[in-house]
């Protein structure tokens, strides 16, 4: 899988770095874009200060999953550069998921 890291996570708070790691783990665990969206939404429910969407804003436009960091928790303003970008096709690559019926 190819993940394009466009800029570093800004050190606004330790929780922002932890949220980024959690989002990255969800990307790596997802089999496709729909599952990634479900995992992000599920993970975002019920957490007050640690909500992922409070620290980051994401988009699925132009066949890419793109992530921006908010300037502070819950802010509408984001840093200028996107943090990372993953093409949807990268989440569907053959090397990402092997059907359980396939035997080597």
C-alpha positions, 0 to 999 in steps of 0.5 A, a space after each residue: 500500500 502506498 501512503 503519501 505523507 505530505 506534511 508532519 503532524 503538528 505538535 499542538 497536543 499529545 492527543 493529536 499525535 495519538 489520534 493520528 496513530 489511531 487513524 493510521 492504524 485504521 487505514 492499515 486495518 481496512 480492507 476498502 474505503 467503505 470499511 475505513 469510513 465505518 471504522 472511523 465513524 465507529 471509533 469517533 462515537 462516545 469519546 469526548 476529548 479523544 474524538 478523531 474528528 476533533 483533531 483531524 478532518 478527512 475527505 474521500 474526494 477525487 478517489 483519495 482518502 485525504 487527511 488534514 490536521 485541525 489547528 486545535 481540537 474542534 476547530 474548523 480551521 486546518 493547517 494549510 498542508 494535508 497530512 497524508 493521502 491514500 488512493 482508494 485503489 491502494 486500499 483494494 490492492 491484491 497484496 492488502 487482502 488475501 481471500 481465506 480460501 487461497 492456499 499457498 
